[in-house]
Each structure stands twice: as structure tokens, then as C-alpha cells.
């Protein structure tokens, strides 16, 4: 009898199945307290809700096809940029980069990120306007000559100057900039050839400058004074929008009467600009006619009204 009772008190051998169940429960409990799991589950819920609220448009194409022509284009562009054809691994990376760009571009459009974006809008406008340039025919010589006769032939040809200049900056000399320029001029008149001005962004020597070109760089008053200077000696100081200058005119060219052959390149450029502007405006007016445009009556002030 006692022997039977002792046998009842002996502990049972652990069960392998029981240990596995306890380990699984412990793992589940740890995962339930893991912040990363909470984050992933929340993301999955948000994505599911977004998918329900923004279903794919019927018939929307989610295929991205990379053709042999696409790959060849990438090879050509890479060879032009690097001076050699890309290796297979690099070519595969270029293809993957193209796929990534297309995927993200389509998702951006699907999310409406292109809407109400001024930069995107202006870029698309530029691309649309460039289509008019691609469709313009190249003018023949008779067209260019007729344009020259109408717009350019009767205009006097612009004289040009070749000049040297030295700049004297008030930023370096302060109120002594004028004295520094006059002292430099005196040394130049004495034949000293080691005189120099201050460091300057524009070149010390400029060739075949028209008065309009000088006015663009230095200001209209400076250009007018320089074109009145005689040739051959240093003169000044002359004030520009950039400081004080000593100027020496080494050559003045007064062209003869207008000549079509000499003007042809200028004519071609001017004709192209005018033709493009006309084509873009015509295309815009045709497109605009398809839209119903409304401007609030009180949005703009009446003509002549003071702000």
C-alpha cells in the first residue's frame, strides 16, 4: 500500500508537446508587445483603407514595358555621357532606375501631386509651347530676304568698338576711388605700361561692341560717353553702373550700307523668333476658344482706377 502511494508522488516526465505550446505562447506574447509589429499592422490598415477609398480607375494600365528600343536609348545616352557603352551590370541598373522613375511618376499622378503645383504647370506649358517650334518649317532664302527688306534693310547698321577698360571700385578704395583712377590715368599718359585696375568680373578687353551691348553691361550713360570718345588713348574716369573706369578705344568700325548676305544669320534668328511667337499665340487662341472663362466682376479694378 505504501509502495503504491510513493509511486503516486513521483513527478511526471516533462512532455515535449507541452514545452512547445508554452514557447509558442511566450513568443506570441512578446510579439503582441513589440512596437514594430504595431507599426506594421497600422500601416497595413491605412493602406487597406486608402485602397478602398481610392480604387483603381477602370481600365487603368499598370503595365510598365521596357522595349529593346528603350534599352538601346539608355545605352546611347550612357555612351554619350561616359564615353563608352555601359557594362551589363550598369545597364541593368539604368533599366531599374527607369522603372523606378516610371512607378513613382505614375503613383504621383494617381495621388494628384501634379495638381496645383506651379513648377509642374509651368514646365508643362513650356513643353506644349515647344511643340509649335518643332512644327515650324525652315524658311527658304526668298522668305528671309523678304523679311530683311521689310524689317532690317532700311535700319542703319550699328557701329562697333574694340576697347580696353580698367575698373576702380569704391568697395576697395572707398571715397578715394576717383583719385585712384585719376592717378592711374596720369601714369598711363606718362607711358607707364604696368598700370592696372581692380579685379573685375567683365573682361578687360571687349571686341566688336555695339552701343546696345555696352549699355546692357555698363549702363546707357556709360555706353553713350564711350561711343563719343576718340580712338587711340586712355580717357576717363567714366562712371558706369559698376563703378569708375578708364577706357581706351583701339578700333571703331562704321559699317557700310546694309547687306543681306552679311545680315542673313541675324535675319534668320529674328524671323524664327517672330514666327515662333506668332505660331504660339495663334495656337493659344484656338485652344482658349474651347474654354469657358469666368472672372469675378469685382476681382479686377476698373480701367484707370487707382489701386
Order of alpha helices (4+ residues) and beta strands (2+ residues): alpha-alpha-alpha-alpha-alpha-alpha-alpha-beta-alpha-alpha-beta-alpha-alpha-beta-beta-alpha
